[in-house]
């Protein structure tokens, strides 16, 4: 296997949009395949990441979406309560929370660890800054 197809845990976490701590838990639990370097460090083959990466948002096999504000990440929390569901997506070191219908969450079969994306559609974007 070529060295260029191996990722450090930090690189793999960034690629999946999850925290370094989460990828370490996955490694220790055997949820993701790794190889060890002669020094005993874990490296993650690119092929092992594929099952956790979301499918492309456009292409011949999937729906095409005109929105460009798509944030790739990993589901960290799903709470279904009545007609609504709270879904929290890890995007790098940030969290995006969406309130969607419970039916939508069930239809997508969302669960923590799933690769997913948030599609942002807004007419306004606000920027803030702390006081100097």
Secondary structure, 3 states (H helix, E strand, C coil): CCHHHEECHHHHHHHHCCCHHHHHHHHHHCCCCCEECCCCCEEEEHHHHHCCCCCCCCCCCCCCCCCCCEEEEEEEEEEEECCEEEEEEEECCEEEEEEEEHHHHHHHCCCCCCEEEEECCCCCCCCCCCCC
